[in-house]
Amino acid sequence: MFPNRMTHKFKNALVCSIAVSLLGCGTVNTVVRGDSVARRNLNQVKTSCEMMPRVYSGVSYDICILRGKPSHTSLWLGSAPQLMFVDLALSAVLDTIALPYTIYEQINEGHIHLK
């Protein structure tokens, strides 16, 4: 009975950590949450990016974050910027899944303007 409780707690912790990491995911911030969130977040880190395509926007978002100035309040990174490389991989997978939608949005809306 005790190993079952540990397994259940481990599963809950895993689900919570995945949910928290998705909140910082580039794809979630650009495709799901919208242009204004991406614009605000990228301006917060003072990135030099002026626009980014909607196709693979999560990967572009992460690259723009890396080009920004580090900040203590810079989004979800905190003191572990190496997590950005995990997010780049996750964003690449999610961007590929969202490709039909983002191609449609790129054709209709154009690039995401950040400045």
C-alpha positions in Angstrom: 0.0 0.0 0.0 2.8 2.4 0.8 4.5 2.2 -2.7 1.1 3.0 -4.2 0.9 6.2 -2.3 4.4 7.2 -3.3 3.6 6.4 -7.0 0.4 8.5 -6.7 2.4 11.5 -5.2 5.1 11.1 -7.8 2.5 11.2 -10.6 0.9 14.3 -9.1 4.2 16.1 -8.8 5.1 15.2 -12.4 1.8 16.6 -13.7 2.2 19.8 -11.7 5.7 20.3 -12.9 4.7 19.8 -16.5 1.8 22.2 -16.1 4.1 24.9 -14.6 6.7 24.4 -17.4 4.1 24.8 -20.1 3.2 28.2 -18.7 6.6 29.4 -19.8 6.6 27.5 -23.1 7.2 29.8 -26.1 4.5 28.1 -28.1 1.9 28.5 -25.4 2.9 32.2 -25.0 2.6 32.9 -28.8 -0.1 30.6 -30.1 -2.4 30.0 -27.2 -2.1 33.2 -25.1 -1.8 35.6 -28.0 0.3 38.4 -29.5 -0.1 40.9 -26.6 1.3 38.4 -24.1 4.3 37.7 -26.3 4.8 41.4 -27.0 4.7 42.3 -23.3 7.0 39.4 -22.2 9.6 40.1 -24.8 9.5 43.9 -24.2 10.0 43.0 -20.5 13.4 41.4 -21.2 14.3 44.2 -23.6 14.9 41.9 -26.6 16.2 43.3 -29.8 13.7 41.4 -31.9 11.2 43.6 -33.7 9.0 40.9 -35.2 8.7 37.2 -35.4 6.9 34.8 -37.7 3.9 32.9 -36.5 5.2 29.7 -38.0 7.5 28.2 -35.3 6.7 31.2 -33.2 7.5 29.3 -30.0 11.1 28.7 -31.1 11.4 32.3 -32.3 10.0 33.5 -29.0 12.7 31.5 -27.1 15.5 32.8 -29.3 14.2 36.4 -28.7 14.2 35.7 -25.0 17.8 34.5 -25.2 18.7 37.7 -27.1 17.1 39.9 -24.4 18.8 41.4 -21.3 18.7 39.2 -18.2 16.4 40.3 -15.5 15.5 39.0 -12.1 11.8 39.2 -13.1 12.3 37.8 -16.6 9.4 35.5 -17.0 9.8 31.9 -15.7 13.5 31.4 -16.1 14.5 32.7 -12.7 18.1 31.6 -11.9 18.1 28.6 -14.3 18.5 29.8 -17.9 19.6 26.3 -18.9 15.9 25.4 -18.8 15.5 27.6 -21.9 17.1 24.8 -24.0 14.6 22.3 -22.7 11.9 24.8 -23.6 13.4 25.2 -27.1 13.0 21.5 -27.7 9.5 21.4 -26.3 8.5 24.5 -28.4 9.9 22.8 -31.5 7.6 19.8 -30.9 4.6 21.9 -30.1 5.2 24.3 -33.0 5.3 21.3 -35.4 2.0 20.1 -34.0 0.5 23.6 -34.4 1.9 24.0 -37.9 -1.4 23.9 -39.8 -2.9 26.6 -37.6 0.1 28.8 -37.6 0.5 28.6 -41.4 -3.1 29.8 -41.7 -2.5 32.6 -39.2 0.7 33.6 -40.9 -1.1 34.0 -44.2 -4.0 35.9 -42.7 -2.3 38.0 -40.0 1.3 38.2 -41.0 4.2 38.4 -38.5 3.9 39.2 -34.8 5.1 42.8 -34.4 6.9 43.3 -31.1 7.7 47.0 -31.1 
